[in-house]
Amino acid sequence: MTTSRVKKIAAVAAFAAIPALGLIGTSPASAVPNAALQQVGVPAVGGCDAVFNAASNWAGVAYGGWGLSWAQWINNGAGGQVCSRLLVFDASAVDWYAR
């Protein structure tokens, strides 16, 4: 098993162990982590294609997969455009991907 794969599995195990935080939980029946929505402000140049946020690159998910959407939290609660992506766990591949 590659070091990268081991890190991904360790990250999945760590997130699955903290469902009380509401970030990622597991279903007792499947023990597969729930999908996680990530959002960041739209970069001034390049739009969502230019999002480069190392803090959002957890579990080894490659950069990308960001699309333009709207959220209430941006602009001090006034709302506005943000870049969003949904991280989904693929149990058969034991890996996360952006959808």
N, C-alpha and C positions, 0 to 999 in steps of 0.2 A: 504494500500500500504506500502511495507517495506521501511525502510530508504534507503537501497541500490537502490531500484527501483526509489525512488524519486531523489536520486543523479544522477542516469543515465539519467533520463528525464531532469533534470536541465542542465546536461552537454550537452545533445543533443540540447536543446534550446539555450544554450550559443553559441555553435559552429554554429548552423544554423543562428544565428543573425549576424555573421561576414563573409559573403561570399566575401567581398571585399579583405580580406587577402589572398584568394586563397587556404586556407587550406581545408576548407569544405564549399561547397556552397549548395544551394538548387535549385531545379527545381520549377518554379512557378506552374507547373501543379501538381506535386506530393508533394512538400514540404518535401521530404525525403533527408537527407544529402547524399552527394556523398561518395563513398568509399575513403578511405585514405590509401596511401602506406606509410609504415614505414620501415626504413632501419637502421641498426646499424653495426658496425664492427664485424667481426667474433671473438668470444672469443678465446684466446690462447689455452684453454683447453675445450674440450667438444663440439666444433662446435656450430651450431645453436640451438641444444637441450639445451645448457647451457646459452642461453641469459636470463639475468635477468636485466631488465632495467626499474626501477620504473617510469621514465619519459615517457616511452612509454605505460604505463598502464593507459591511460585516458579512461574515460567513463565506467570504471569498467570492461574492457576487461581483461579476465584472461591472465596470462602469457602463452606463447606458440604460436604455429602456425607459427613459424619462419622457413624459408627454405633458402637454399644457393642460391645466385644469384650473379650478377656482377653489379657494378655501377661505374660511372666515378668519382664521388666526393671523393672516398676514396684514401688514399695514396697521399695526396696533389694534387689531380686532375689527377694522373697517372692511376687511376682505379684499380679495383681488386675485390676480392670476399667480399661480405657482406651478412648479414642475412636480409631477407625481409619478410614482411607479409602485407596482405591487410586487413584493417578493413572495414567491411560492416555493414550497418544498416539494421536490419530486422524490417520493419514497423509493421508487424502483431504481433511481440513479443515485440515491443518497446524496442529493445536492440541491442547492437553491438556484433559482433563476428569476430574472425580472420579466414580468409580463406586462 
